[in-house]
């Protein structure tokens, strides 16, 4: 029953971690039960004046507490290696609970106490965890225990504790037991049917997910291959155009010279797109190497901004940098963060009209560091805010302003940010500009003032 392999098939909707979490819930639920059991004593003894086995109930509460402490420490500090062991651990808890619950029911009024339906909690858990005939095993055990205690009480083989002080007639036992049998087995059947449907659905979902994952892997493989194959001829084309532009510039007609210049710019843009295509897949599958080191944050910001200054100047856009109040040295991956900042500045320039203003806002806080890129460009519509980080997505107003683009830049930015457990968020109004803010946690808690 408790071999690992079958339970990997029986419980496709669980991972080992989620199963351990659910077993932890059972332990927590038992604490509530113990508290309720302790409340029974003063309420039953002092308020209702019941003649029940209160000393025995105290003892049962102590036993429950000791066992639950053991379960708690096992759940917290001893992680079982496979599903079979976890299921066995859960079944042991359920069986011991059944035995102790049987004693609790006996000492609190027997079949005359409607709380014997507390068995149903464990029946439901069994229906969720087990498969096939095993779903009914715990229901049979619960029915057997209640029946045995009812027989012992009816024939007064054990002391009888009654809520009203009188012995229950045989018909009361028979009707109560019949109702209990019908309820627990009906509940077991319904739970089993519902969970079986979930298992089948989850199996189909898992199969489709595996197929989708394989398809995405093949797509990305083709993606990288195509990008690499395009990179070499494009680089050659760019070099040839550059030679024509530089060597034969004086002998070219103005119109032809303009055409060559546009070709150079377009080739640069396509090369940038190819580069983004390669980088997106590399970061997605962790193929990039981290290059960590201590960097003067303000100097690094200024350097990255300067690389974009020519592009901004050509578009007659004002590109400014806010200075930190105090220069700091931070341990970070400068290359990866440069891709983030360059992408954000490049996007701001690309989607801003002439005379627009772009401001880079570095910051260093107690718990994180980062930068914001604010522009007065075309902005982002509210409906597009949740889509802009998706691969290949470009908003309608972005496509209208700039035809060429892959829609991969922000996707790449988000992947790098998430790889370092940071976060990126955007504030924007259509036609009024956007502000992208990146917050990164410290990779090393030491920050030095320079």
Beta strands, then each sheet from edge to edge (+ up, - down):
strand 1: 292-296
strand 2: 318-322
strand 3: 328-333
strand 4: 357-364
strand 5: 368-375
strand 6: 423-429
strand 7: 433-441
strand 8: 448-449
sheet 1: 1+ 3- 8+
sheet 2: 2+ 4+ 5- 7+ 6-
end
